Amino acid sequence: MTTTTLTRALPKLPDLERASVPPEFASVSPDLKKLIAKRGDMLTKATAARADFNRQLKAIEQARAEDARALTEAALNGKPDPGRPREEEALANLDEAHRQAEALTLAANQVTYEVRDHLKGDTGTKALEKLEAQREKALESLRANAEACLDDLATITATNQLAETIDKTRKGKSRAAVANGTARTLPVSIHGQPVDPSLVLHALTGNYGGPDNES
């Protein structure tokens, strides 16, 4: 008798839903925070139960081998067939492990579906509205600060130009070389790339075409 034959009455365990639920979702609402914590707990228990089921499945072969050795010893010693007590115990353990793994998997999946329903329902809608309001408020503040920074940047650019002109004059540069001097601002680094800060600030204030190309 093979393991497949012995265990074929057991239905296949349902798949464990492992949909991604970022921890940041816990900040959406108190109810969702509780659900996400509960889901994490249920996933841990379900994963452990499924691992135990797999261990019990492997234990059947060992139990069968031990029963076979006992039967061989009984035959050699003229004793009656001892039966298959170890295999029967292993099968009982397997059945219980399957019952636990199935129940915990279904419970974990149920909580996952509840989290998903919360996000698709009013909880998710209200969260998006709240986040949109926060984003707009932050953008408004950023634009206001950017406008102030543009004034400061204009001052920096003017002083840079004047300092460069004075420096070239002091070094005896020709008038043409001095006149060709360009006003420069120090670049800022965004994702490792140097960017003209004036372009960034004009973009933040809505002047996406730059100071000389306002629409």
BAZAKOL-172257 format. One record per atom (N, C-alpha, C): residue in one letter; x, y, z. Coordinates in steps of 0.05 Angstrom, whole numbers, padded with zeros to 5 digits, always signed. Atoms other than C-alpha are relative to their C-alpha. Layout:
BEGIN
AXYZ;...
! end
This chain:
BEGIN
M+00017-00024+00000;M+00000+00000+00000;M+00018+00025+00000;T-00017-00024+00002;T+00030+00067-00020;T-00012+00023+00017;T+00010-00024-00014;T+00025+00134+00015;T-00023+00013-00014;T+00022-00012+00015;T-00019+00159-00041;T-00026-00015+00005;T+00024+00016-00005;T-00068+00102-00029;T-00011+00006+00028;L+00008-00004-00028;L-00069+00114+00046;L-00012+00027+00004;T+00008-00027-00005;T-00079+00188+00041;T-00019+00012-00021;R+00015-00011+00022;R-00122+00195-00021;R-00028+00010+00009;A+00026-00009-00010;A-00185+00206+00022;A+00002+00029+00009;L-00004-00028-00009;L-00155+00272+00046;L-00001+00019-00023;P+00001-00019+00022;P-00174+00330+00001;P+00025+00018+00001;K-00024-00018+00003;K-00119+00376-00024;K-00005+00025+00017;L+00003-00025-00016;L-00106+00434+00023;L-00005+00024-00018;P+00005-00024+00017;P-00133+00500-00003;P+00025+00017+00000;D-00023-00018+00002;D-00081+00550-00026;D-00002+00022+00021;L-00001-00022-00020;L-00060+00602+00025;L+00003+00026-00015;E-00001-00026+00013;E-00076+00672+00001;E+00022+00017+00012;R-00022-00016-00010;R-00013+00713+00006;R+00001+00027-00015;A+00001-00027+00012;A-00037+00778-00025;A+00016+00020+00015;S-00017-00020-00013;S+00010+00835-00011;S-00017+00020+00015;V+00014-00020-00016;V-00016+00879+00046;V+00022+00016+00014;P-00022-00016-00012;P+00036+00934+00059;P-00007+00009+00029;P+00006-00008-00027;P+00042+00951+00133;P-00010+00029+00003;E+00010-00028-00001;E+00027+01024+00116;E-00031+00001+00000;F+00029+00000+00000;F-00046+01003+00106;F-00011+00001+00028;A+00010+00000-00028;A-00051+00997+00182;A-00007+00028+00009;S+00006-00028-00008;S-00053+01073+00185;S-00026+00010-00011;V+00024-00009+00014;V-00116+01077+00143;V-00023+00004+00020;S+00022-00001-00020;S-00165+01062+00200;S+00006-00019+00023;P-00004+00019-00023;P-00166+01029+00269;P-00010-00028-00006;D+00011+00026+00007;D-00210+00973+00243;D+00018-00016-00019;L-00018+00013+00019;L-00164+00958+00186;L+00026-00008+00013;K-00025+00007-00015;K-00104+00960+00233;K-00004-00026+00015;K+00006+00025-00014;K-00137+00906+00275;K-00001-00024-00019;L+00002+00022+00019;L-00153+00864+00214;L+00027-00009-00010;I-00027+00007+00010;I-00082+00868+00188;I+00016-00015+00020;A-00014+00015-00021;A-00054+00847+00255;A-00011-00028+00003;K+00013+00026-00002;K-00104+00790+00258;K+00009-00018-00024;R-00009+00016+00024;R-00085+00769+00187;R+00028-00010+00003;G-00028+00008-00004;G-00011+00768+00205;G+00001-00024+00019;D+00000+00022-00019;D-00026+00723+00265;D-00011-00026-00013;M+00012+00024+00013;M-00070+00676+00224;M+00018-00011-00021;L-00019+00010+00020;L-00019+00672+00168;L+00023-00016+00014;T-00021+00015-00015;T+00034+00651+00219;T-00009-00027+00009;K+00010+00025-00010;K-00010+00598+00249;K-00006-00020-00024;A+00006+00017+00023;A-00033+00572+00181;A+00025-00011-00013;T-00025+00009+00011;T+00038+00568+00155;T+00012-00022+00017;A-00011+00021-00018;A+00060+00529+00216;A-00016-00026-00002;A+00017+00024+00002;A+00001+00482+00210;A+00005-00015-00026;R-00005+00013+00026;R+00015+00468+00137;R+00027-00014+00000;A-00027+00012-00003;A+00088+00454+00154;A-00003-00026+00016;D+00004+00024-00016;D+00065+00405+00207;D-00014-00022-00016;F+00013+00020+00017;F+00020+00370+00157;F+00020-00013-00018;N-00021+00012+00018;N+00079+00360+00110;N+00018-00018+00016;R-00017+00018-00017;R+00120+00331+00168;R-00015-00026+00006;Q+00016+00024-00006;Q+00064+00283+00186;Q-00003-00018-00025;L+00001+00015+00025;L+00059+00263+00113;L+00025-00017-00004;K-00026+00014+00003;K+00133+00244+00112;K+00003-00021+00021;A-00003+00019-00022;A+00126+00207+00179;A-00013-00027-00006;I+00014+00025+00006;I+00081+00155+00147;I+00019-00021-00010;E-00019+00019+00011;E+00137+00122+00109;E+00018-00012+00022;Q-00017+00010-00022;Q+00180+00117+00171;Q-00016-00020+00018;A+00017+00018-00017;A+00121+00087+00211;A-00004-00026-00015;R+00005+00025+00016;R+00108+00037+00155;R+00025-00018+00001;A-00025+00016+00000;A+00181+00016+00154;A+00004-00013+00028;E-00003+00011-00027;E+00181+00006+00230;E-00019-00023+00004;D+00019+00022-00002;D+00118-00037+00226;D+00009-00024-00017;A-00010+00022+00017;A+00150-00078+00170;A+00022-00015+00014;R-00021+00013-00015;R+00211-00091+00213;R-00011-00017+00023;A+00013+00015-00021;A+00166-00112+00270;A-00013-00026-00010;L+00012+00024+00012;L+00129-00160+00225;L+00021-00021-00007;T-00022+00019+00007;T+00195-00190+00201;T+00010-00014+00025;E-00009+00012-00026;E+00218-00201+00273;E-00020-00020+00010;A+00021+00018-00009;A+00151-00233+00290;A+00001-00026-00016;A-00001+00024+00017;A+00156-00280+00231;A+00024-00018+00007;L-00024+00015-00007;L+00227-00300+00250;L-00002-00014+00027;N+00003+00012-00027;N+00207-00314+00321;N-00026-00016+00004;G+00025+00016-00001;G+00143-00350+00304;G-00022+00013+00016;K+00020-00014-00014;K+00100-00296+00334;K-00022+00010-00020;P+00021-00009+00017;P+00033-00270+00307;P+00006+00028-00012;D-00003-00026+00014;D+00028-00210+00260;D-00007+00022+00020;P+00005-00022-00020;P+00035-00148+00305;P-00018+00022-00011;G+00017-00020+00011;G-00007-00108+00257;G+00016+00025-00009;R-00013-00024+00009;R+00008-00036+00236;R-00006+00024+00019;P+00007-00021-00019;P+00002+00005+00300;P+00013+00027-00005;R-00014-00025+00005;R+00054+00057+00281;R-00011+00015-00024;E+00011-00012+00024;E+00026+00068+00212;E-00028+00011+00006;E+00027-00009-00006;E-00045+00074+00240;E+00002+00026+00017;E-00004-00024-00016;E-00020+00125+00291;E+00008+00024-00017;A-00009-00021+00018;A+00016+00164+00237;A-00022+00011-00018;L+00023-00008+00016;L-00047+00165+00194;L-00019+00017+00016;A+00018-00015-00017;A-00088+00190+00252;A+00012+00028+00005;N-00014-00026-00003;N-00036+00245+00264;N-00002+00017-00025;L+00002-00013+00026;L-00038+00262+00190;L-00028+00012-00003;D+00027-00009+00002;D-00113+00267+00191;D-00005+00025+00017;E+00004-00023-00018;E-00112+00315+00250;E+00016+00024-00010;A-00017-00022+00011;A-00055+00356+00219;A-00014+00013-00024;H+00014-00010+00024;H-00096+00362+00155;H-00024+00017+00009;R+00023-00014-00011;R-00157+00384+00195;R+00008+00028+00010;Q-00009-00025-00011;Q-00118+00438+00231;Q+00010+00019-00023;A-00012-00017+00022;A-00081+00463+00168;A-00023+00011-00017;E+00023-00009+00017;E-00146+00466+00128;E-00015+00023+00014;A+00016-00020-00015;A-00183+00505+00182;A+00015+00026+00002;L-00016-00024-00004;L-00127+00554+00195;L+00005+00015-00027;T-00004-00012+00027;T-00115+00565+00120;T-00026+00015-00008;L+00025-00013+00008;L-00189+00580+00108;L-00005+00025+00018;A+00003-00023-00018;A-00189+00627+00169;A+00018+00023-00009;A-00018-00020+00009;A-00128+00664+00144;A-00009+00013-00026;N+00011-00011+00025;N-00158+00671+00075;N-00024+00018+00005;Q+00023-00016-00006;Q-00222+00697+00104;Q+00007+00029+00010;V-00008-00026-00010;V-00186+00753+00141;V+00013+00016-00023;T-00011-00013+00023;T-00148+00769+00077;T-00022+00013-00017;Y+00023-00011+00016;Y-00214+00777+00040;Y-00013+00024+00014;E+00012-00022-00015;E-00240+00822+00096;E+00017+00025-00003;V-00017-00023+00004;V-00179+00867+00089;V-00005+00012-00028;R+00004-00009+00027;R-00190+00870+00014;R-00027+00015-00003;D+00026-00012+00001;D-00264+00886+00023;D+00000+00028+00013;H-00002-00026-00013;H-00247+00943+00071;H+00012+00021-00019;L-00014-00019+00018;L-00200+00974+00020;L-00017+00007-00024;K+00017-00005+00023;K-00251+00967-00036;K-00025+00016+00008;G+00025-00013-00009;G-00308+00995+00007;G+00005+00029+00010;D+00000-00027-00010;D-00320+01059+00046;D+00027+00007+00013;T-00025-00005-00013;T-00256+01051+00086;T+00022+00009-00019;G-00019-00007+00020;G-00213+01054+00024;G-00006+00027-00013;T+00008-00026+00012;T-00253+01112-00006;T+00007+00023+00018;K-00006-00022-00019;K-00247+01154+00057;K+00030+00004+00003;A-00029-00002-00003;A-00173+01138+00062;A+00012+00015-00024;L-00010-00014+00024;L-00161+01161-00010;L-00007+00030+00001;E+00008-00028-00002;E-00200+01225+00003;E+00018+00015+00020;K-00017-00012-00021;K-00159+01239+00066;K+00029+00004-00011;L-00027-00001+00011;L-00093+01224+00030;L+00001+00022-00021;E+00000-00021+00021;E-00113+01270-00028;E+00001+00027+00013;A+00000-00026-00014;A-00128+01327+00020;A+00028+00006+00012;Q-00026-00004-00011;Q-00061+01316+00055;Q+00020+00007-00022;R-00018-00005+00022;R-00025+01315-00011;R-00003+00028-00011;E+00004-00027+00010;E-00057+01379-00035;E+00010+00021+00019;K-00010-00019-00020;K-00041+01414+00030;K+00031+00001-00001;A-00030+00001+00001;A+00032+01391+00025;A+00010+00014-00025;L-00008-00013+00025;L+00036+01414-00048;L-00004+00030+00002;E+00005-00028-00003;E+00006+01481-00030;E+00023+00013+00016;S-00022-00010-00017;S+00059+01491+00024;S+00026-00001-00016;L-00024+00002+00015;L+00113+01467-00023;L+00002+00022-00021;R+00000-00021+00020;R+00092+01516-00077;R+00006+00027+00012;A-00005-00026-00013;A+00091+01574-00028;A+00030+00002+00007;N-00029-00001-00007;N+00161+01556-00003;N+00017+00002-00025;A-00016-00001+00025;A+00185+01547-00075;A+00001+00028-00010;E+00001-00028+00009;E+00163+01618-00092;E+00020+00017+00016;A-00019-00014-00017;A+00203+01644-00033;A+00029-00007-00008;C-00027+00009+00007;C+00262+01602-00054;C+00009+00012-00027;L-00007-00013+00026;L+00259+01632-00125;L+00011+00028+00004;D-00010-00027-00007;D+00268+01701-00095;D+00029-00002+00010;D-00028+00004-00010;D+00329+01676-00057;D+00019-00009-00022;L-00016+00009+00022;L+00354+01641-00119;L+00008+00023-00019;A-00006-00023+00017;A+00349+01705-00159;A+00022+00017+00013;T-00021-00015-00014;T+00391+01740-00106;T+00027-00014-00003;I-00025+00015+00003;I+00442+01684-00108;I+00012+00002-00028;T-00009-00002+00028;T+00445+01686-00184;T+00013+00027-00005;A-00011-00027+00004;A+00455+01761-00184;A+00027+00005+00013;T-00025-00003-00014;T+00509+01759-00132;T+00022-00016-00012;N-00020+00016+00014;N+00544+01702-00168;N+00010+00014-00024;Q-00009-00014+00025;Q+00544+01742-00232;Q+00017+00024+00006;L-00016-00023-00007;L+00570+01804-00199;L+00027-00008+00010;A-00026+00009-00011;A+00624+01766-00161;A+00017-00011-00022;E-00016+00011+00022;E+00645+01731-00225;E+00011+00023-00017;T-00009-00023+00016;T+00649+01797-00263;T+00023+00015+00014;I-00021-00013-00015;I+00690+01829-00208;I+00026-00016+00000;D-00023+00018-00001;D+00736+01768-00204;D+00014+00001-00027;K-00013+00000+00027;K+00748+01768-00280;K+00014+00027-00005;T-00012-00026+00003;T+00761+01843-00279;T+00026+00003+00015;R-00024-00001-00017;R+00811+01836-00222;R+00022-00017-00012;K-00021+00017+00012;K+00847+01782-00262;K+00008+00010-00027;G-00008-00013+00025;G+00852+01828-00322;G-00012-00013-00025;K+00013+00011+00022;K+00803+01791-00366;K-00009+00023-00019;S+00009-00020+00019;S+00782+01827-00430;S-00029+00007+00005;R+00028-00008-00004;R+00716+01865-00431;R-00019-00020-00012;A+00018+00020+00014;A+00687+01814-00480;A-00002-00025+00017;A+00001+00024-00017;A+00706+01756-00433;A-00018+00005+00024;V+00017-00006-00023;V+00673+01792-00375;V-00029+00001-00008;A+00028-00002+00009;A+00610+01806-00416;A-00012-00027-00006;N+00010+00027+00007;N+00605+01734-00437;N-00004-00018+00024;G+00003+00016-00024;G+00605+01710-00366;G-00030-00006+00005;T+00028+00007-00004;T+00541+01673-00348;T-00006-00003+00029;A+00009+00003-00028;A+00502+01674-00284;A-00005-00029+00006;R+00002+00028-00006;R+00507+01607-00251;R-00011-00005+00028;T+00009+00008-00027;T+00472+01573-00194;T+00011-00028+00005;L-00011+00026-00007;L+00498+01513-00157;L-00021-00021-00005;P+00020+00020+00005;P+00463+01449-00181;P-00007-00016+00026;V+00008+00017-00022;V+00424+01405-00133;V-00001-00029-00011;S-00001+00028+00009;S+00427+01329-00135;S-00028-00013+00005;I+00025+00015-00002;I+00363+01290-00149;I+00005-00028-00012;H-00005+00027+00009;H+00370+01214-00153;H+00028-00002-00012;G-00028+00003+00009;G+00445+01224-00162;G+00006+00017-00024;Q-00004-00016+00024;Q+00436+01272-00222;Q-00001+00029+00007;P+00001-00029-00005;P+00454+01346-00220;P-00022+00013-00015;V+00023-00013+00012;V+00394+01389-00233;V+00001+00030+00007;D+00001-00029-00005;D+00387+01465-00241;D-00023+00005+00019;P+00021-00004-00019;P+00349+01486-00179;P-00022+00019-00009;S+00021-00019+00009;S+00313+01542-00216;S-00021-00016-00016;L+00019+00016+00015;L+00280+01490-00261;L-00019-00015+00019;V+00016+00014-00020;V+00257+01450-00201;V-00020+00019+00014;L+00017-00019-00014;L+00229+01511-00165;L-00022+00011-00018;H+00021-00009+00019;H+00193+01537-00227;H-00021-00021-00005;A+00019+00021+00004;A+00162+01469-00237;A-00019-00002+00024;L+00016+00002-00024;L+00138+01468-00165;L-00021+00023+00001;T+00019-00023-00001;T+00106+01537-00173;T-00019+00000-00024;G+00018+00002+00022;G+00071+01515-00236;G+00010+00011-00026;N-00012-00011+00025;N+00117+01548-00287;N+00016-00022-00013;Y-00015+00024+00011;Y+00134+01483-00322;Y+00017+00007-00024;G-00017-00007+00024;G+00162+01519-00383;G+00024+00015+00008;G-00023-00015-00009;G+00213+01556-00340;G-00007+00029+00001;P+00006-00028-00004;P+00217+01630-00324;P-00003+00016-00025;D+00001-00016+00025;D+00225+01652-00396;D-00021-00011-00019;N+00020+00011+00017;N+00169+01609-00424;N-00026-00005+00014;E+00024+00003-00015;E+00110+01621-00380;E-00024+00000-00019;S+00024+00002+00017;S+00044+01601-00411;S-00022+00019+00010;
! end
